[in-house]
């Protein structure tokens, strides 16, 4: 039997919340600025004061969360990660112009899930206090997608997952598989993370990943001269609406997806050559000429080994045909399960506005006009699970 070609899958719309803003206009303005959006953060509830950096939601994004609580008092008990997911999903769905009669799959994931709610309830438990009655259902990871479905009012497959920092791109990967199989023609995907908590910070501190720089750019993603890890925690969410085919107004086309998991020498680190990235990028590129890729939005969290390994993987895949390389984490911090969605946003903005996003401490223009037709987006998490997604302009 002759193999049938895969259906074309396009990105109809997207929406994010992050340190960069809560709308496309504010996010674009942030990309046009040389300033980082990272701000000082005093880690609360510790026995000793700790001042660090964080990618906290912008003021307009925080206002959207406050507005959601006033219009829907029943949402007061939901974890911020669920609220972020609802806000971005609402916006993306509205922009897509979809009706509510056609089934829509929903896959919103998170690395940590409802960690603020969980940590608060656990603190009560450890003090011998009675925990809230709804602690169990409100700390279930599935909260994200089920509450989004309830809020929007659609029917379809709903599931959430955690694959650490590659969660958002895995959500897109899952959606592509369902849509190629003909099980559903529309999918809302993304990730949400509200992990600016003392316990999460302490975990990253224990791994010696947290930036201690007193610098306008505390996260030095892709800086080859850094001598220490410079990861900064961030919070945020992103949602994208995918559909089969290309309608007028489509933002981009998914040209390829790739994935790989490598055998690890220990619990957290990928190999020096990032073999998982080499395989995932090759798979995503497929028949596309590496020399025609205009940019790569790298995972690049600002760690010494992580940035170096991913750079080595790009060198192995592209060789002398090296595309433009960038990362958004010097602006947003590392938002864990939401970081892939913010990487997709960076790619979509470059495609839409025909500019390349640069990094000022590397001597680059932060927003330079250029011809941008194809952009590759990378993500990887603990466990060596890499995902690569190739986006292109709709034709």
C-alpha positions in Angstrom: 0.0 0.0 0.0 1.3 3.4 -0.9 2.2 5.6 2.1 0.0 8.6 2.4 1.6 12.0 3.0 1.2 13.5 6.4 -1.5 16.3 6.6 -0.3 19.9 6.9 -0.5 21.2 10.5 -0.5 24.9 11.1 -0.3 27.1 14.2 -3.4 29.2 14.1 -2.7 31.4 17.2 -0.7 31.6 20.4 -0.7 33.4 23.7 1.8 33.6 26.6 2.4 35.1 30.0 5.9 35.7 31.2 8.3 38.3 32.5 8.2 39.7 29.0 4.5 40.5 29.2 0.9 39.3 28.9 0.2 40.2 25.2 1.9 40.0 21.9 2.5 43.8 21.9 4.2 43.8 25.2 6.3 40.7 24.5 7.4 42.2 21.1 8.4 45.5 22.9 10.5 43.4 25.3 12.3 41.7 22.4 13.1 45.1 20.9 14.7 46.2 24.2 18.3 45.5 25.3 17.2 45.1 28.9 16.6 41.8 30.6 13.2 41.2 32.2 14.8 39.5 35.2 14.3 41.2 38.5 15.5 40.9 42.1 13.6 38.3 44.2 13.8 37.8 48.0 13.1 34.2 48.5 10.3 34.0 51.1 9.8 31.7 54.1 13.4 30.8 54.7 15.3 31.0 58.0 17.8 33.3 56.4 17.3 36.1 53.9 18.2 35.2 50.3 18.2 37.8 47.5 18.4 36.3 44.0 17.0 36.9 40.5 13.8 35.7 39.0 11.7 35.9 35.8 8.5 37.0 37.5 5.4 37.8 35.6 5.2 41.3 34.2 2.8 43.7 35.7 0.3 43.4 32.9 0.4 39.6 33.2 -0.1 39.8 37.0 -3.1 42.0 36.4 -4.7 39.4 34.1 -4.4 36.9 36.9 -6.0 39.3 39.4 -8.8 40.0 36.9 -9.5 36.3 36.4 -10.0 35.9 40.2 -12.4 38.7 40.4 -14.6 37.5 37.6 -14.6 33.9 38.7 -14.4 33.6 42.5 -14.5 29.8 42.3 -11.0 30.0 40.8 -9.5 31.3 44.0 -8.5 27.8 45.1 -6.6 27.0 41.9 -2.9 26.9 41.8 -1.3 29.8 39.9 0.0 27.3 37.3 -3.7 26.5 36.5 -4.6 30.1 36.3 -1.8 30.9 33.9 -2.9 28.0 31.7 -6.5 29.2 31.7 -5.6 32.8 30.7 -3.3 31.8 27.9 -5.6 29.1 26.6 -8.6 31.5 26.6 -6.6 34.1 24.6 -5.2 31.6 22.1 -8.6 30.0 21.6 -10.3 33.4 21.1 -7.7 34.5 18.5 -8.1 31.2 16.6 -11.8 32.0 16.1 -12.7 28.3 16.7 -16.3 27.3 17.4 -17.0 25.2 20.5 -18.9 22.4 18.6 -15.9 20.9 16.9 -13.8 18.6 19.2 -10.6 20.2 20.4 -7.8 18.2 22.0 -6.1 19.8 25.0 -2.6 19.0 26.2 -1.2 21.6 28.6 1.7 20.2 30.7 3.9 21.3 33.5 7.2 20.3 35.0 6.3 20.9 38.6 2.5 21.2 38.4 0.6 22.8 41.3 3.7 23.2 43.4 2.6 26.3 45.3 -0.6 24.7 46.4 1.2 21.4 47.2 3.9 23.1 49.2 1.5 25.2 51.2 -0.7 22.2 52.1 2.4 20.1 53.0 3.6 22.9 55.3 0.2 22.8 57.1 0.5 19.1 57.4 4.0 19.2 58.9 2.8 21.7 61.5 0.1 19.3 62.5 -2.6 21.5 61.1 -5.6 20.2 59.1 -5.0 20.4 55.3 -7.7 21.9 53.0 -10.4 19.5 52.0 -9.7 19.9 48.2 -5.9 19.5 48.5 -5.8 16.2 46.5 -7.8 17.2 43.5 -6.3 20.7 43.4 -2.7 19.3 43.3 -3.3 16.8 40.5 -1.3 17.5 37.4 -4.4 16.9 35.2 -5.9 20.1 36.7 -4.3 22.1 33.9 -6.0 20.6 30.9 -9.3 19.7 32.6 -9.8 23.2 34.0 -8.9 24.7 30.6 -11.5 22.5 28.9 -14.1 23.5 31.5 -13.3 27.1 31.2 -13.4 27.2 27.4 -16.3 24.8 27.2 -15.0 22.3 24.6 -15.1 18.6 24.2 -12.2 16.4 23.2 -9.2 14.4 24.6 -7.7 16.2 27.6 -4.5 15.3 29.3 -1.5 16.8 31.1 1.9 15.5 31.5 5.4 16.3 32.9 8.5 15.7 30.9 10.5 18.3 32.9 11.8 21.1 30.7 10.8 19.7 27.4 7.1 19.4 28.4 5.7 22.1 26.1 7.4 20.8 23.0 6.3 17.2 23.9 2.7 18.6 24.1 3.1 19.8 20.5 4.6 16.5 19.5 1.7 14.6 21.1 -0.8 16.8 19.2 0.9 16.2 15.9 0.6 12.5 16.4 -3.1 12.6 17.2 -3.8 14.9 14.3 -1.7 12.8 11.8 -3.7 9.8 13.0 -6.9 11.6 12.1 -8.4 11.4 15.6 -8.9 15.1 16.0 -8.4 18.1 13.7 -7.7 20.8 16.3 -5.4 20.8 19.4 -4.6 23.4 22.0 -1.1 22.7 23.4 1.4 24.3 25.7 2.8 24.4 29.2 2.4 26.4 32.4 4.8 26.8 35.4 4.5 28.7 38.6 7.5 27.3 40.4 8.9 30.5 42.1 8.8 28.9 45.5 11.4 28.5 48.3 11.6 24.7 47.9 12.1 24.8 44.1 14.7 27.5 44.5 16.5 25.3 47.1 16.5 22.4 44.8 18.1 24.4 42.0 20.6 25.8 44.5 21.5 22.3 45.7 22.3 21.4 42.1 24.6 24.5 41.9 22.7 25.9 38.9 21.5 29.2 40.2 23.1 32.5 39.1 25.0 34.5 41.7 25.9 37.3 39.2 25.4 40.9 40.2 25.0 42.0 36.6 22.4 43.6 34.3 22.3 40.2 32.6 22.4 37.6 35.5 21.5 34.7 33.1 24.3 34.4 30.6 22.7 32.0 28.2 25.0 31.0 25.3 27.9 33.1 26.7 31.0 30.9 26.0 33.1 32.8 28.5 31.0 32.2 31.6 32.9 30.2 34.3 29.9 29.3 36.4 26.2 28.3 36.0 23.9 31.3 35.5 20.4 29.8 35.5 17.6 32.0 36.8 14.2 30.6 37.8 11.2 32.0 35.9 7.4 31.6 35.8 5.0 31.7 32.9 2.8 29.9 30.5 2.1 29.5 26.8 -0.7 28.1 24.7 -0.9 27.4 21.0 -3.8 26.4 18.7 -2.9 23.8 16.1 -5.2 22.7 13.3 -5.0 20.5 10.2 -4.6 22.5 7.0 -3.8 26.2 6.4 -6.5 28.8 6.7 -6.0 32.5 6.1 -4.3 34.0 9.1 -2.2 31.0 10.0 0.9 32.0 11.9 3.2 29.2 10.9 3.4 25.6 9.6 4.9 22.7 11.6 7.4 21.4 9.1 8.9 18.7 11.2 9.1 17.3 14.7 11.9 15.2 16.3 12.6 13.5 19.6 15.3 11.4 21.3 16.4 10.2 24.7 20.0 9.3 25.4 21.5 7.0 27.9 22.7 9.1 30.9 25.9 8.8 32.8 24.1 10.3 35.9 20.7 11.6 36.8 20.6 15.0 35.3 23.1 15.8 32.6 23.2 15.1 28.8 26.4 14.0 27.2 29.1 16.5 26.2 28.0 16.2 22.6 24.2 16.2 23.4 23.5 13.1 21.4 19.8 13.4 22.1 19.8 16.9 20.4 21.7 15.6 17.4 19.1 12.9 16.8 16.1 15.1 17.6 17.3 17.8 15.2 18.0 15.4 12.4 14.5 13.9 12.8 12.9 17.4 12.8 14.8 18.5 9.8 13.9 15.4 7.8 14.2 16.3 4.1 14.8 20.0 4.7 18.2 21.3 3.8 20.1 22.4 7.0 21.5 25.3 5.0 18.0 26.7 4.6 17.4 27.0 8.4 17.5 30.6 9.3 17.6 30.4 13.1 17.6 28.0 16.0 15.9 28.9 19.3 18.1 27.0 21.7 17.2 25.5 25.0 20.3 27.1 26.5 19.4 27.6 30.2 22.6 29.4 31.1 24.4 26.5 32.5 28.0 25.9 31.5 27.7 22.2 30.5 24.2 22.5 29.1 24.9 25.4 26.8 28.2 23.9 25.7 26.7 20.5 24.9 23.8 21.9 22.8 26.2 24.1 20.9 28.3 21.1 20.1 25.1 19.3 18.9 24.3 22.2 16.5 27.9 22.1 15.2 27.5 18.4 14.5 24.2 18.8 12.7 24.8 22.0 10.7 28.6 22.2 10.4 29.7 25.2 8.3 26.0 26.0 7.5 25.4 27.4 11.0 22.1 29.2 11.4 21.5 32.1 13.7 21.5 30.9 17.3 19.5 32.5 20.1 17.8 31.9 23.5 15.1 33.7 25.4 16.2 32.6 28.8 18.4 35.6 29.4 15.2 37.6 29.3 12.6 35.3 30.9 14.6 33.0 33.1 14.1 29.2 32.9 10.4 28.5 33.1 10.8 24.7 33.1 7.6 23.2 31.6 6.6 26.4 29.9 10.0 27.2 28.4 9.4 25.3 25.2 6.2 27.4 24.6 8.1 30.6 25.1 10.7 29.3 22.6 8.0 28.7 20.1 6.8 32.2 20.7 10.3 33.6 20.0 10.3 31.6 16.7 6.8 32.8 15.7 7.7 36.4 16.4 10.9 36.1 14.2 8.8 34.6 11.4 6.0 37.0 11.7 8.1 40.2 11.9 11.1 39.1 9.8 13.6 39.9 12.5 16.3 37.8 14.3 16.4 38.0 18.1 19.9 38.6 19.4 21.7 38.7 22.7 23.3 42.1 23.7 26.1 40.7 25.9 27.3 38.8 22.9 27.6 42.0 21.0 24.5 41.3 18.9 21.6 43.6 17.9 18.6 42.4 19.9 16.1 42.7 17.0 17.7 42.8 13.6 15.8 42.8 10.3 16.4 39.6 8.2 14.8 37.1 5.9 13.4 34.4 8.2 11.5 31.5 6.6 12.4 28.4 8.8 13.2 28.3 12.5 14.1 25.3 14.6 13.2 25.2 18.3 14.9 23.0 20.9 14.1 21.8 24.4 15.5 19.1 26.7 14.9 18.1 30.3 16.2 16.0 33.1 16.4 12.5 31.8 18.0 13.5 28.4 14.6 13.8 26.6 15.1 16.2 23.7 12.5 17.6 21.4 13.0 19.7 18.3 10.3 21.4 16.3 10.8 23.0 12.8 8.5 25.9 12.0 8.1 27.6 8.6 6.1 30.4 7.0 2.7 29.4 5.6 2.8 29.2 1.8 
